C-alpha cells in the first residue's frame, strides 16, 4: 500500500506531512491554529504564520508526521538531531522512539522505520506495532 506524503510551501520552507505517522498529539493545531486547521482542506495554511513560527511548531511534532526543509537546501533538515536513541512515553499515548533504532518483528524480520516513530501502547492500533491514534478515545497511563 502506498503511503501518502503531502507537501506545503510558503516559498522559504516546505512542510511535509506523513499522515501514517500522525498520532494526533495536537501540538500543531493547538499551538498554531492559523496554520494547522484540521477540518479545512488544505489543512496546512502556510500563510497563517511566519516561517520561524512554523519551524518552531513543526519541530515539536513527536513523531515527525510533520517535518520541514528549507527550499534552498538540497536535503531535508532533521526536526530534532538526536545523537543516541531515545524512547519517551506520551501520557495516554504511545511510546515515541527517536534516533537510529532497528525494529524487529516476532519472526526476526527488520521493519523499516524513519528516524522517529510511535509504537502502540494501548493495543488497539490497526497498524501495529505502530500507533494510529486510536488511543485518543482511551484513558491509560
Secondary structure by P-SEA (a helix, b strand, c coil): cbbbbbbbbcccbbbbbcccccccccccccccccccccccccccccccccaaaaaaaaaacccccbbbbbccccbbbbcccccbbbbbbcccccbbbccbbbbbccccbbbbbcccbbbbccccccccccccccccccccc
